[in-house]
Amino acid sequence: MGLGGLISGASGGSSGGGVARVVADIAPHRIAQPPLPTPIPRSKHSSSTHTLSIPRKMEGHGEMGLIGEKIDTGLMVRMRDDEYESRSGSDNVEGASGDDLDAGDDQRPKKKKYHRHTPHQIQELEAFFKECPHPDEKQRLELSRRLGLETKQVKFWFQNRRTQMKTQLERHENLMLKQDNDKLKAENDIMRGAMANPICNNCGGPAIPGQISFEEHQLRIDNARLKDELNRICALANKFLGRPLSSLPAPMLLSSSNSGLELAVGRNGIGGLSSIGTSLHMGLDLGDGVLSTSSAMPLIKPPMGLMGNEVPVDRSMFIDLALLAMDELIKMAQTDSPLWIKSLDGGKETLNYEEYKRTFSPCIGSKPAGFVTEATRDTGMVIIDSLALVETLMDTGRWKDMFPCMVARAATIDWISTGSAGIRNGALQVMHAELQVLSPLVSVRQLKFLRFCKQQAEGVWAVVDVSLDISQEGTNVQPFVNCRKLPSGFVVQDLPNGYSKVTWVEHSEYDESCIHQLYRSFISAGMGFGAQRWVATLQRRCEFLAILMSSSIPNEDQTAVISSAGRSSMLKLAQRMTDNFCSGVCASTARNWDNLHVGNVGEDVRVMTRKNLDDPGEPPGIVLSAATSVWIPVAQPRLFDFLRDDRLRSEWDILSTGRPIQEMVHIAKGHKQGNCVSLLRGSPTNANENNMLILQETWSDASGSVVVYAPVDIPSINVVMGGGDSAYVALLPSGFAILPDEPSSYGGPHNFNRTMVKAGDNGTDGGGCLLTVGFQILLDSQPTAKLTVESVETVNNLISCTIQKIKAALKVT
């Protein structure tokens, strides 16, 4: 709150346009000070006239004798008002000075002639005071000339106004301190009363001193505080919901026991969850309820704000849905569960839909018409502990950083519960996210879902996601939905060697018409959004973080040696480059792209444009992005090794044609060869050419491979290698995304329009891969320039030429 607002709010009851009256300005000659009387009996202290003249130090009161006595506040207000009418902003004494007003009772000044300021003068003075509370002599002279006042009148008005403000602020601070003091005093009295009158746990009568422990006493105090909070929350809920809280389907129950407090949320109106208990085949029991005594969910927080098209809903529905989803996830994550059927080679698992329908009831309604189902499960070891992984998943920013090529955008809409005991146990939030596959032929999945975290046992956590049923959510507008998540997530268990065992389950329903025919079997097998991709990405990113924090960093021969700060800046720049490449390929809302439709460009080529005006991370002007995907009868590892090899770069890169490429810097991001960030230099072939530097990031895992690169200028990269800020390095990324598309990857046949090849030809083993090619180029440095058809055709030809060069180099058609 500003100073003006504070004064205005605290002085609403005074006259003169709402301006507060100043006690400090009361002139001594207006109120005669009576002599201090002799002490009076306590029974007469109720008289306000006598109370004002009681000495500060009194018997039984000490130095703070006035505190707690009744003072006639109306009299004080009238005294302030009377005095302010003669000395503050509305009235002024002609020719009076501060010295005249401070004269004692024995030196009464002569009667002065009063001049009341006009409303216009007061308005002008107040407006000037807001801009400049301390005007100099020149400004006071200008005000006096403009308002028809003497300079002394203007000077004294500002002095009184400043005094008024100071006094009002002090009064406000004193009031706050008094309220805090009263609150502490009340809490102290309650605690003293609780300590003086302990209650026996067994009989409920007074306890004998010495029988109650300090811990039990603290628990009783906490119980009293929680009951008070519960009463206040029930009162608020009555106002918010418009009906008593007891009518909710999930009432809150609070009870005390010999071991402490138990706070649970009941799904059946009783408060117990006796039917959810299951045991993981990990050697750990999950207990007899998702919400147990040792790890209970805290009270539900009030809404933090609703989206623009939403109306208030019964938030207990969220809790009930989260508990159902957690129950389903735990059962689906069990080893050797009849819900999953293993393939003949013992690798891939397929969901047994008949068993699934018998075991679970739909928790978010029936499947929409035209939607198909995908369900996958995968298990892996990751070098991260369970608590750190849970914290990462419950924080949207860290979640996106952990899965940068999968999560295009993420945000928390509302927190239903933030957890208990300082950890995420029982945390529940409403989230929005955009998930992507690196291809322009696969639509971005926009999801609005609940994320619920629960500790199942010591060192065992579970995090579940489930889409919100929009038809029951109270939305006024029905948005387009192309996907919804059934209960999905992971169960993580700590292992003794510093690793964790992660069992990931992905189960969703989506609109298959939004996916190009080339990718339908790939997506339906769960290769695009399935559990295998989540686990593979998590393993690779955790390995990178472990190397980054390790003292022994794997390195290869390199010409330039950079510092630790330089490595960090280089990695940050490479991550931004890859993020921009993904946004240009997938067209998520993370960046504002405009789709273009040009007649002579193929329908499988996505062309987009955007204007950059003030982003220092890319050149200013009109940026054009073009991307397409094709199927190539070459195995993913072979194509990845070909594209990342700097010795073979001239065979497909038009910019590198005829230039010898040399790796100047190599920063490893994993133990696997090829997971790194490199700085490449293209030597000039003649005296008219300059050195060309290329920043490149490459990585590969079981879910796919990426090769992203961008030209950079020498001065900027020198700053980054020295540990400088990489946010001001302008770059436009291009690159490739390679996804495995072999029968062994998902146990299914190829798409009907792919050309089958013989086993062993081109190193495919009868399969191939899906290659996505994307380019971003600067069309014009002027943001107001017009986009021409020739520019679009140039980018389209660049993509076609690059694909043809790759096929020719690999000798495939």
Secondary structure in CASP SS format (residue, H / E / C, confidence):
PFRMAT SS
TARGET T0000
AUTHOR 0000-0000-0000
METHOD secondary structure of the structure
MODEL  1
M C 1.00
G C 1.00
L H 1.00
G H 1.00
G H 1.00
L H 1.00
I H 1.00
S H 1.00
G H 1.00
A H 1.00
S C 1.00
G C 1.00
G C 1.00
S C 1.00
S C 1.00
G C 1.00
G C 1.00
G C 1.00
V C 1.00
A C 1.00
R C 1.00
V C 1.00
V H 1.00
A H 1.00
D H 1.00
I C 1.00
A C 1.00
P C 1.00
H C 1.00
R C 1.00
I C 1.00
A C 1.00
Q C 1.00
P C 1.00
P C 1.00
L C 1.00
P C 1.00
T C 1.00
P C 1.00
I C 1.00
P C 1.00
R H 1.00
S H 1.00
K H 1.00
H C 1.00
S C 1.00
S C 1.00
S H 1.00
T H 1.00
H H 1.00
T H 1.00
L C 1.00
S C 1.00
I C 1.00
P C 1.00
R C 1.00
K C 1.00
M E 1.00
E C 1.00
G C 1.00
H C 1.00
G E 1.00
E C 1.00
M C 1.00
G C 1.00
L C 1.00
I C 1.00
G C 1.00
E C 1.00
K C 1.00
I C 1.00
D C 1.00
T H 1.00
G H 1.00
L H 1.00
M H 1.00
V H 1.00
R H 1.00
M H 1.00
R H 1.00
D H 1.00
D H 1.00
E H 1.00
Y H 1.00
E H 1.00
S H 1.00
R H 1.00
S C 1.00
G C 1.00
S C 1.00
D E 1.00
N E 1.00
V E 1.00
E C 1.00
G C 1.00
A C 1.00
S C 1.00
G H 1.00
D H 1.00
D H 1.00
L H 1.00
D C 1.00
A C 1.00
G C 1.00
D C 1.00
D C 1.00
Q C 1.00
R C 1.00
P C 1.00
K C 1.00
K C 1.00
K C 1.00
K C 1.00
Y E 1.00
H E 1.00
R E 1.00
H C 1.00
T C 1.00
P H 1.00
H H 1.00
Q H 1.00
I H 1.00
Q H 1.00
E H 1.00
L H 1.00
E H 1.00
A H 1.00
F H 1.00
F H 1.00
K H 1.00
E H 1.00
C C 1.00
P C 1.00
H C 1.00
P C 1.00
D C 1.00
E H 1.00
K H 1.00
Q H 1.00
R H 1.00
L H 1.00
E H 1.00
L H 1.00
S H 1.00
R H 1.00
R H 1.00
L H 1.00
G C 1.00
L C 1.00
E C 1.00
T H 1.00
K H 1.00
Q H 1.00
V H 1.00
K H 1.00
F H 1.00
W H 1.00
F H 1.00
Q H 1.00
N H 1.00
R H 1.00
R H 1.00
T H 1.00
Q H 1.00
M H 1.00
K H 1.00
T H 1.00
Q H 1.00
L H 1.00
E H 1.00
R H 1.00
H H 1.00
E H 1.00
N H 1.00
L H 1.00
M H 1.00
L H 1.00
K H 1.00
Q H 1.00
D H 1.00
N H 1.00
D H 1.00
K H 1.00
L H 1.00
K H 1.00
A H 1.00
E H 1.00
N H 1.00
D H 1.00
I H 1.00
M H 1.00
R H 1.00
G H 1.00
A H 1.00
M H 1.00
A H 1.00
N C 1.00
P C 1.00
I E 1.00
C C 1.00
N C 1.00
N C 1.00
C C 1.00
G C 1.00
G C 1.00
P E 1.00
A C 1.00
I C 1.00
P C 1.00
G C 1.00
Q C 1.00
I C 1.00
S C 1.00
F H 1.00
E H 1.00
E H 1.00
H H 1.00
Q H 1.00
L H 1.00
R H 1.00
I H 1.00
D H 1.00
N H 1.00
A H 1.00
R H 1.00
L H 1.00
K H 1.00
D H 1.00
E H 1.00
L H 1.00
N H 1.00
R H 1.00
I H 1.00
C H 1.00
A H 1.00
L H 1.00
A H 1.00
N H 1.00
K H 1.00
F H 1.00
L H 1.00
G C 1.00
R C 1.00
P C 1.00
L H 1.00
S H 1.00
S H 1.00
L C 1.00
P C 1.00
A C 1.00
P C 1.00
M E 1.00
L E 1.00
L E 1.00
S E 1.00
S E 1.00
S E 1.00
N C 1.00
S C 1.00
G E 1.00
L E 1.00
E E 1.00
L E 1.00
A E 1.00
V E 1.00
G C 1.00
R C 1.00
N C 1.00
G C 1.00
I C 1.00
G C 1.00
G C 1.00
L C 1.00
S C 1.00
S C 1.00
I C 1.00
G C 1.00
T C 1.00
S E 1.00
L E 1.00
H C 1.00
M C 1.00
G C 1.00
L E 1.00
D E 1.00
L C 1.00
G C 1.00
D C 1.00
G C 1.00
V C 1.00
L C 1.00
S E 1.00
T C 1.00
S C 1.00
S E 1.00
A C 1.00
M C 1.00
P C 1.00
L C 1.00
I C 1.00
K C 1.00
P C 1.00
P C 1.00
M C 1.00
G C 1.00
L C 1.00
M C 1.00
G C 1.00
N C 1.00
E E 1.00
V C 1.00
P C 1.00
V C 1.00
D C 1.00
R C 1.00
S H 1.00
M H 1.00
F H 1.00
I H 1.00
D H 1.00
L H 1.00
A H 1.00
L H 1.00
L H 1.00
A H 1.00
M H 1.00
D H 1.00
E H 1.00
L H 1.00
I H 1.00
K H 1.00
M H 1.00
A C 1.00
Q C 1.00
T C 1.00
D C 1.00
S C 1.00
P C 1.00
L C 1.00
W E 1.00
I E 1.00
K E 1.00
S C 1.00
L C 1.00
D C 1.00
G C 1.00
G C 1.00
K C 1.00
E E 1.00
T E 1.00
L E 1.00
N C 1.00
Y H 1.00
E H 1.00
E H 1.00
Y H 1.00
K H 1.00
R H 1.00
T H 1.00
F C 1.00
S C 1.00
P C 1.00
C C 1.00
I C 1.00
G C 1.00
S C 1.00
K C 1.00
P C 1.00
A C 1.00
G C 1.00
F E 1.00
V E 1.00
T E 1.00
E E 1.00
A E 1.00
T E 1.00
R E 1.00
D E 1.00
T E 1.00
G E 1.00
M E 1.00
V E 1.00
I C 1.00
I C 1.00
D C 1.00
S H 1.00
L H 1.00
A H 1.00
L H 1.00
V H 1.00
E H 1.00
T H 1.00
L H 1.00
M H 1.00
D C 1.00
T H 1.00
G H 1.00
R H 1.00
W H 1.00
K H 1.00
D H 1.00
M H 1.00
F C 1.00
P C 1.00
C C 1.00
M C 1.00
V E 1.00
A E 1.00
R E 1.00
A E 1.00
A E 1.00
T E 1.00
I E 1.00
D E 1.00
W E 1.00
I E 1.00
S E 1.00
T C 1.00
G C 1.00
S E 1.00
A C 1.00
G C 1.00
I C 1.00
R C 1.00
N E 1.00
G C 1.00
A C 1.00
L E 1.00
Q E 1.00
V E 1.00
M E 1.00
H E 1.00
A E 1.00
E E 1.00
L E 1.00
Q C 1.00
V C 1.00
L C 1.00
S C 1.00
P C 1.00
L C 1.00
V E 1.00
S C 1.00
V C 1.00
R E 1.00
Q E 1.00
L E 1.00
K E 1.00
F E 1.00
L E 1.00
R E 1.00
F E 1.00
C E 1.00
K E 1.00
Q E 1.00
Q E 1.00
A E 1.00
E C 1.00
G C 1.00
V E 1.00
W E 1.00
A E 1.00
V E 1.00
V E 1.00
D E 1.00
V E 1.00
S E 1.00
L C 1.00
D C 1.00
I H 1.00
S H 1.00
Q H 1.00
E C 1.00
G C 1.00
T E 1.00
N C 1.00
V C 1.00
Q C 1.00
P C 1.00
F C 1.00
V C 1.00
N C 1.00
C E 1.00
R E 1.00
K E 1.00
L C 1.00
P C 1.00
S E 1.00
G E 1.00
F E 1.00
V E 1.00
V E 1.00
Q E 1.00
D E 1.00
L C 1.00
P C 1.00
N C 1.00
G C 1.00
Y C 1.00
S E 1.00
K E 1.00
V E 1.00
T E 1.00
W E 1.00
V E 1.00
E E 1.00
H E 1.00
S E 1.00
E E 1.00
Y E 1.00
D E 1.00
E H 1.00
S H 1.00
C H 1.00
I E 1.00
H C 1.00
Q H 1.00
L H 1.00
Y H 1.00
R H 1.00
S H 1.00
F H 1.00
I H 1.00
S H 1.00
A C 1.00
G C 1.00
M C 1.00
G C 1.00
F C 1.00
G C 1.00
A H 1.00
Q H 1.00
R H 1.00
W H 1.00
V H 1.00
A H 1.00
T H 1.00
L H 1.00
Q H 1.00
R H 1.00
R H 1.00
C H 1.00
E H 1.00
F H 1.00
L H 1.00
A H 1.00
I H 1.00
L H 1.00
M H 1.00
S C 1.00
S C 1.00
S C 1.00
I C 1.00
P C 1.00
N C 1.00
E C 1.00
D C 1.00
Q C 1.00
T C 1.00
A C 1.00
V C 1.00
I C 1.00
S C 1.00
S H 1.00
A H 1.00
G H 1.00
R H 1.00
S H 1.00
S H 1.00
M H 1.00
L H 1.00
K H 1.00
L H 1.00
A H 1.00
Q H 1.00
R H 1.00
M H 1.00
T H 1.00
D H 1.00
N H 1.00
F H 1.00
C H 1.00
S H 1.00
G H 1.00
V H 1.00
C H 1.00
A C 1.00
S C 1.00
T C 1.00
A C 1.00
R C 1.00
N C 1.00
W C 1.00
D E 1.00
N E 1.00
L E 1.00
H C 1.00
V C 1.00
G C 1.00
N C 1.00
V C 1.00
G C 1.00
E C 1.00
D C 1.00
V C 1.00
R E 1.00
V E 1.00
M E 1.00
T E 1.00
R E 1.00
K E 1.00
N E 1.00
L C 1.00
D C 1.00
D C 1.00
P C 1.00
G C 1.00
E C 1.00
P C 1.00
P C 1.00
G E 1.00
I E 1.00
V E 1.00
L E 1.00
S E 1.00
A E 1.00
A E 1.00
T E 1.00
S E 1.00
V E 1.00
W E 1.00
I E 1.00
P C 1.00
V C 1.00
A C 1.00
Q H 1.00
P H 1.00
R H 1.00
L H 1.00
F H 1.00
D H 1.00
F H 1.00
L H 1.00
R H 1.00
D C 1.00
D H 1.00
R H 1.00
L H 1.00
R H 1.00
S H 1.00
E H 1.00
W C 1.00
D C 1.00
I C 1.00
L C 1.00
S C 1.00
T C 1.00
G C 1.00
R C 1.00
P C 1.00
I E 1.00
Q E 1.00
E E 1.00
M E 1.00
V E 1.00
H E 1.00
I E 1.00
A E 1.00
K C 1.00
G C 1.00
H C 1.00
K C 1.00
Q C 1.00
G C 1.00
N C 1.00
C E 1.00
V E 1.00
S E 1.00
L E 1.00
L E 1.00
R E 1.00
G E 1.00
S C 1.00
P C 1.00
T C 1.00
N C 1.00
A C 1.00
N C 1.00
E C 1.00
N C 1.00
N C 1.00
M E 1.00
L E 1.00
I E 1.00
L E 1.00
Q E 1.00
E E 1.00
T E 1.00
W E 1.00
S E 1.00
D E 1.00
A C 1.00
S C 1.00
G E 1.00
S E 1.00
V E 1.00
V E 1.00
V E 1.00
Y E 1.00
A E 1.00
P E 1.00
V E 1.00
D C 1.00
I H 1.00
P H 1.00
S H 1.00
I H 1.00
N H 1.00
V H 1.00
V H 1.00
M H 1.00
G C 1.00
G C 1.00
G C 1.00
D C 1.00
S H 1.00
A H 1.00
Y H 1.00
V C 1.00
A C 1.00
L C 1.00
L C 1.00
P C 1.00
S E 1.00
G E 1.00
F E 1.00
A E 1.00
I E 1.00
L E 1.00
P E 1.00
D C 1.00
E C 1.00
P H 1.00
S H 1.00
S H 1.00
Y H 1.00
G C 1.00
G C 1.00
P C 1.00
H C 1.00
N C 1.00
F C 1.00
N C 1.00
R C 1.00
T C 1.00
M C 1.00
V C 1.00
K C 1.00
A C 1.00
G C 1.00
D H 1.00
N H 1.00
G H 1.00
T C 1.00
D C 1.00
G C 1.00
G C 1.00
G C 1.00
C E 1.00
L E 1.00
L E 1.00
T E 1.00
V E 1.00
G E 1.00
F E 1.00
Q E 1.00
I E 1.00
L E 1.00
L E 1.00
D E 1.00
S C 1.00
Q C 1.00
P C 1.00
T C 1.00
A C 1.00
K C 1.00
L C 1.00
T C 1.00
V H 1.00
E H 1.00
S H 1.00
V H 1.00
E H 1.00
T H 1.00
V H 1.00
N H 1.00
N H 1.00
L H 1.00
I H 1.00
S H 1.00
C H 1.00
T H 1.00
I H 1.00
Q H 1.00
K H 1.00
I H 1.00
K H 1.00
A H 1.00
A H 1.00
L H 1.00
K C 1.00
V C 1.00
T C 1.00
END
